[in-house]
Amino acid sequence: MNTFTLTKGDWSLTNFVLVIVALVAAVPFVGQVVNWIAGSPLEIRTGAVVPPPMVDDPQLQPGASGVYTGEAIFTIENATNGQWFYSLVVPAITLVVAAVCLWQVVQLVRYARADDPFHPRAHLAVRLIGLLLFCYGLFAPLLQVLMTAMITTQMRGGELNMALEFDAGAGWPIVVGLVVGAVGEAVFGRGRSLAEDAEGLV
């Protein structure tokens, strides 16, 4: 039975990619914490309730008109600790989900290097990655809306009159989670079965 073995070069490239992903996931959280400590204003961006105005853009051809995207920007000069905390909830969850997924990838690579890529622990790692990504993609946008409402509702006269905007591109974790989960079940289930058959022939 052929097994996949990572070379030293493959391992170095994997480590490099994992570090880059970890840094990208940490930037929003760390940046917000730095702003909090530095006493910078807390800035929250949401969609504007009113429709965006038509704008004559000089870059457009004659007869064409541009529409600027409506956006409401809240700049809170003296944000409370609670407001800063609410603003950190989703970035913190993002960082935790990324850290757990990266650790599961490390486990997968270790078992692959040990010539046991279909170990039950590796199968569990794939399941966990798929479940975490799916749940994150499903609930993180909703939680972000809730945190934004908790920060800005008081500045809106106490009324929840936010313009909710859902970006279809933000649903990629759901798709990736489903694909990883489905492929993982198929590949690891079949691979483990073949591995057990090979062990029985030895």
Residue pairs with C-beta under 8 A, 6 or more apart in sequence:
1 194
1 195
1 198
3 115
3 117
4 112
4 117
5 112
5 113
5 115
6 14
6 109
6 112
6 113
11 109
11 113
14 105
14 109
18 102
18 105
18 106
21 98
21 102
22 98
22 99
22 102
25 94
25 95
25 97
25 98
25 99
26 95
26 98
28 91
28 94
28 95
29 88
29 91
29 92
29 94
29 95
32 84
32 87
32 88
32 91
33 88
35 42
36 42
36 79
36 84
36 88
41 75
41 76
41 77
41 79
42 74
42 75
42 76
42 79
42 83
42 84
42 87
42 151
43 73
43 74
43 75
43 76
44 73
44 74
44 76
44 87
44 148
44 151
44 152
45 71
45 72
45 73
45 74
46 71
46 72
46 74
46 148
46 152
46 162
46 163
46 165
47 70
47 71
47 72
47 162
47 163
47 164
47 165
48 70
48 71
48 72
48 163
49 72
49 161
49 162
49 163
50 70
51 70
52 67
52 68
52 69
52 70
53 67
53 68
54 65
54 66
54 67
55 65
55 66
55 67
55 68
56 65
56 66
57 65
57 66
60 66
70 163
72 163
74 151
74 152
74 155
76 83
76 151
76 155
79 87
83 151
86 147
86 150
86 151
87 147
87 151
89 143
89 147
90 140
90 143
90 144
90 147
93 136
93 140
93 143
94 136
94 140
97 132
97 133
97 136
100 128
100 132
101 128
101 129
101 132
101 133
104 125
104 126
104 128
104 129
105 125
105 129
107 121
107 122
107 125
108 117
108 122
108 125
108 126
111 117
111 119
111 121
111 122
112 122
116 122
116 195
117 191
118 188
118 191
118 192
118 194
118 195
120 192
122 188
123 184
123 188
123 189
123 192
126 180
126 181
126 184
126 188
127 181
127 184
127 185
129 177
129 180
129 184
130 177
130 178
130 179
130 180
130 181
130 182
130 184
131 177
131 181
132 177
133 173
133 174
133 176
133 177
133 180
134 173
134 174
134 177
134 178
134 181
135 177
136 173
136 177
137 170
137 171
137 172
137 173
137 174
137 175
137 176
137 177
138 174
140 173
141 166
141 170
145 162
145 164
148 162
149 160
149 162
152 162
153 159
153 160
156 162
